[in-house]
Amino acid sequence: MSKVLVVTSGKGGVGKTTSTAALGAALAQNGESVVVVDFDVGLRNLDLVMGAERRVVFDLINVVQGVAKLSQALIRDKRLENLWLLPASQTRDKEALTDEGIGKIVAELRTKFDWILCDSPAGIERGAMLAMRYADEAVIVTNPEVSSVRDSDRIIGMLDSKTVRAEKGEQVTKHVLIARYDSMRAARGEMLTIDDILEILAIPLVGIIPESEDVLRASNVGCPVTLNNAASPAARAYADAARRLMGEQVDMVVPGERRGLMNRLLGRRAA
């Protein structure tokens, strides 16, 4: 059964697009058929991170408006045959997105893929609302700083009230992904600790991504970090997060610390 997963946050610049690409590639490496969908109309960065910017002919809004069929807009990844991209438009306005149009696209994607990963723009405007509208699950990306976590808490409220599942009295399954974490800075009180973040958001932890230049390097060469440098700590953290999304029990390791934290962090919050 296919799953629609939105990668979201309230704050911009926390790592949603790089996380969408990395998680999508990791799921595909595990044999799942995956499509990553860019909802950031007007900016469009997911195609750059995926290294597919020169292949974009039709986009999400072209499909919504009936200018192109979905099959014409989908772009197969160069490295993984079971990973695809549906790009956003760089020239159209977000108002061109419609609830009905997105609903039809998501329904068609469900028939073709195991996972539909929706890369949400920042904030709570139209594009972000439609990105989460049809979600079954959500990965809320946050950095270990007060403003980022506060905005993530607001997004949780939106997921609980503005989605199709919420209207049916159902829940969107939510996970928090902590990006750009530095255990030494957290120990010095320069950023929030993992316990602080989980206390505020009160949703299960799916992964902890360390502050790493490998993520930036991968984005600059147009390749998800899980493919560009699979041995890097960031890539391993994303790969573990993808396995957790698939339902596997994977020990939670804090970057910079040696001991596993599944029982203290993952287990406690999954209750």
Disulfide bonds with the S-S distance in Angstrom:
none
